[in-house]
């Protein structure tokens, strides 16, 4: 679905359709983010880390946009600040949908569960 943002538009893909190549960096940074969350006010490098997480999340979720063909971290960071902020607001609620499901497959007869 196309969403208008400052000075352009973006189309986000369904999180379930994000290629693993793009999902994996988001997941890896999400794990580290949970470890760093308590340090956010104490260390300026932590804020930089969370910006990197937002960037890889946006690149993973943006399927198309009006800012050229390349959807990369560099292209994202070259956007006007207001456009970048609009994208961050669109993608940040979707981060939890990028986490792989490590639960048991109840339909797999080889999967064991402890009762």
C-alpha positions in Angstrom: 0.0 0.0 0.0 1.4 3.4 -1.0 1.7 5.9 1.8 2.4 9.6 1.2 5.3 11.0 3.3 7.0 14.3 3.2 8.2 15.1 -0.4 7.2 11.7 -1.7 5.7 8.2 -1.0 6.7 4.7 0.1 5.2 1.3 -0.3 5.9 -1.2 2.5 5.9 -4.9 1.9 4.1 -7.2 4.3 6.6 -8.3 7.0 5.9 -11.9 6.1 7.2 -11.2 2.6 10.5 -9.7 3.6 13.4 -11.8 2.2 15.5 -13.5 4.8 18.6 -11.6 3.5 16.9 -8.4 4.7 15.1 -9.8 7.8 18.3 -11.3 9.4 20.1 -8.0 10.1 16.9 -6.6 11.7 16.6 -9.6 13.9 20.2 -9.5 14.9 20.0 -5.8 15.8 16.7 -6.4 17.7 18.4 -8.9 20.0 21.2 -6.4 20.7 18.6 -3.7 21.2 16.9 -5.6 24.0 20.2 -5.8 25.8 21.0 -2.1 25.3 17.6 -0.7 26.1 18.5 0.2 29.7 21.6 2.1 28.6 19.9 4.4 26.1 20.3 7.5 28.3 23.8 6.8 29.4 25.7 6.2 26.2 25.4 8.2 22.9 26.7 5.2 20.9 23.5 3.4 21.9 21.4 6.0 20.2 23.5 5.4 17.1 22.8 1.7 17.3 19.1 2.3 17.5 19.3 4.6 14.4 21.1 1.7 12.6 18.3 -0.6 13.7 15.7 1.8 12.3 17.6 2.0 9.0 17.9 -1.8 8.4 14.2 -2.1 9.4 13.2 0.5 6.8 15.3 -1.0 4.1 13.8 -4.4 4.8 10.2 -3.2 4.7 10.3 -0.6 1.9 9.3 -2.3 -1.4 9.2 0.8 -3.5 9.5 4.6 -3.1 9.6 7.8 -5.0 13.2 8.5 -4.2 14.9 6.5 -6.9 15.4 2.8 -7.6 17.9 2.0 -4.9 16.5 1.3 -1.5 19.6 1.3 0.7 20.8 2.6 4.0 22.8 5.3 2.2 19.8 6.4 0.1 17.6 6.4 3.2 20.1 8.6 5.0 20.2 11.0 2.1 16.5 11.8 2.4 15.3 15.0 3.9 15.0 14.7 7.7 11.2 15.0 7.7 10.8 12.2 5.1 13.2 10.0 7.1 11.1 10.7 10.3 7.9 9.8 8.4 9.4 6.5 7.3 10.6 5.7 10.8 7.1 6.3 12.1 5.7 3.9 9.5 8.1 1.0 10.0 8.9 1.1 13.8 5.6 -0.5 14.8 6.4 -3.5 12.5 9.7 -4.5 14.1 8.1 -7.2 16.3 6.7 -8.8 13.1 10.2 -9.3 11.9 11.2 -11.7 14.7 11.3 -15.3 13.6 8.9 -17.7 15.3 11.0 -20.2 17.3 8.0 -22.0 18.8 7.2 -25.7 18.4 5.4 -26.8 15.3 2.4 -28.6 16.7 1.8 -30.2 13.3 5.3 -31.8 13.2 5.1 -35.3 14.7 8.8 -35.1 15.4 8.5 -32.0 17.5 8.3 -32.7 21.2 6.8 -30.5 23.8 7.1 -30.8 27.5 3.8 -30.9 29.4 
